[in-house]
Amino acid sequence: MERRGHLGLSMLAIFGSFSVLGIRDMEALFAGLVALALSTVPDMDMRMGMRHRGVTHSLGFAVLLGILTGAMFLYMGLPALLGFLAGFGGVALHIVGDMLTYRPITPMWPLSGRRIALRLFRSNSRLANGLASAAGSAALLYYLAFVLTDVGWRALGAALGLLEW
């Protein structure tokens, strides 16, 4: 996937699940934003001259980034487990996005060298990346307007003439 596709897929997963679960906790929101920011880190391999879709697209890298993020959260006085989940989750969401494409990755490294590709679309598909981006943006907007705050409900009520704005 392209950067916008990864960000969209991550927003859809993070803020979609936050919406379903009704999560309004600020520490969880911060962790979700950190996971979103880290969801494009695996593609640093392209800028560092490493083999693309290699070690940075694996369970091993997800664990490493989770540990580093957990340590950062602990340093900031936040739960280390929450930080671990943010770091691990960001990489895991990236891996899921790339597994959907034609080009294989080795997501279970170092446990297995098996290469996986579900071959649903090309990584540079304008349609797939655009849909992921749009769906993720919609999930984020819904979460902000209807779950985290009540602005969306008030605006909807006003639009329907049920409430005064």
C-alpha positions in Angstrom: 0.0 0.0 0.0 1.0 3.6 -0.4 1.3 5.9 2.6 -2.2 7.3 2.3 -3.6 3.8 2.1 -1.7 2.7 5.2 -2.9 5.8 7.1 -6.5 5.3 6.0 -6.5 1.6 6.9 -5.0 2.4 10.3 -7.5 5.2 11.0 -10.3 2.9 10.0 -9.1 0.1 12.4 -8.2 2.4 15.3 -11.0 4.9 15.3 -13.6 2.4 14.0 -12.8 0.2 17.0 -12.7 3.1 19.4 -16.2 4.1 18.1 -17.6 0.6 18.5 -16.2 0.3 21.9 -17.1 3.9 23.0 -13.5 4.7 24.0 -13.2 8.3 25.2 -10.1 7.9 27.5 -7.4 10.5 26.6 -4.5 8.0 27.2 -6.1 5.6 24.8 -6.7 8.4 22.3 -3.0 9.4 22.6 -2.0 5.7 22.1 -4.2 5.5 19.0 -2.6 8.6 17.5 0.9 7.2 18.2 -0.1 3.9 16.6 -1.4 5.9 13.6 1.9 7.9 13.4 3.9 4.7 13.6 1.9 2.8 11.0 4.1 4.1 8.2 7.4 3.5 9.9 8.0 0.0 8.3 8.5 1.7 4.9 11.6 3.5 6.3 13.4 0.5 4.7 13.0 2.2 1.3 14.8 5.3 2.5 17.5 3.4 4.3 18.7 1.2 1.4 17.3 -1.9 3.1 15.4 -4.6 1.2 11.8 -3.4 1.0 9.2 -5.5 2.8 11.9 -7.3 4.7 12.6 -7.2 8.4 10.7 -4.0 9.0 7.5 -5.7 7.8 7.6 -8.4 10.5 6.4 -9.6 13.9 10.0 -9.2 15.1 10.1 -5.5 14.2 6.6 -5.0 15.6 7.8 -6.3 19.0 10.9 -4.2 18.9 9.0 -1.0 18.1 6.4 -2.0 20.8 9.1 -2.3 23.4 10.7 1.1 22.4 7.3 2.8 22.4 6.4 1.2 25.8 9.6 2.6 27.2 8.8 6.0 25.9 5.3 5.9 27.4 6.8 4.8 30.8 9.2 7.7 30.7 6.2 10.0 30.1 4.4 8.5 33.1 1.9 6.5 31.0 1.3 2.7 31.1 4.1 0.8 29.3 1.7 -1.8 28.1 -0.3 0.9 26.4 2.8 2.1 24.7 3.8 -1.4 23.7 0.3 -1.9 22.1 0.6 1.4 20.2 4.0 0.6 18.8 3.2 -3.1 18.0 -0.2 -2.1 16.7 1.1 0.5 14.3 3.5 -2.0 12.7 0.8 -4.7 12.7 -1.6 -2.5 10.9 1.0 -1.8 8.3 1.7 -5.5 7.9 -2.0 -6.2 7.4 -2.2 -3.5 4.7 0.8 -4.9 2.8 -0.5 -8.5 3.1 -3.5 -7.5 1.1 -1.4 -6.7 -2.0 0.3 -8.8 -4.6 3.8 -8.4 -3.4 4.6 -11.0 -0.6 6.1 -10.2 2.9 7.4 -12.4 5.7 5.2 -11.2 8.5 6.1 -13.9 11.0 9.9 -13.3 10.9 11.9 -14.4 13.0 9.5 -17.3 13.7 9.0 -18.2 10.1 10.3 -17.2 6.7 7.0 -18.0 4.9 6.1 -15.3 2.5 2.5 -14.2 2.3 0.4 -12.1 -0.1 -3.3 -12.2 -0.3 -3.2 -10.6 -3.8 -6.4 -8.5 -3.5 -4.9 -5.4 -5.2 -1.7 -3.8 -6.3 0.1 -1.8 -3.7 -0.1 1.3 -5.9 -3.8 0.9 -6.7 -5.4 4.3 -6.8 -8.8 2.8 -6.0 -7.7 0.7 -3.0 -5.5 3.4 -1.5 -8.2 6.0 -2.1 -11.0 3.9 -0.6 -8.8 3.1 2.5 -8.0 6.8 2.9 -11.6 7.8 2.6 -12.9 5.1 4.9 -10.3 6.0 7.5 -11.0 9.7 7.3 -14.7 8.9 7.7 -14.0 6.8 10.8 -11.9 9.5 12.4 -14.5 12.2 11.7 -17.3 10.0 13.1 -15.3 9.2 16.2 -14.4 12.9 16.8 -18.0 14.2 16.2 -20.2 11.4 17.7 -18.1 9.5 20.2 -15.4 11.7 21.7 -17.7 14.8 21.7 -21.4 15.2 21.1 -21.0 18.0 18.5 -22.2 15.6 15.7 -25.4 14.7 17.6 -26.1 18.3 18.4 -25.6 19.3 14.8 -27.7 16.5 13.5 -30.5 17.4 15.9 -30.3 21.0 14.9 -30.4 20.0 11.2 -33.5 17.9 11.8 -35.1 20.7 13.8 -35.1 18.6 17.0 -32.7 20.8 18.9 -31.5 24.4 18.9 -27.9 24.7 18.0 
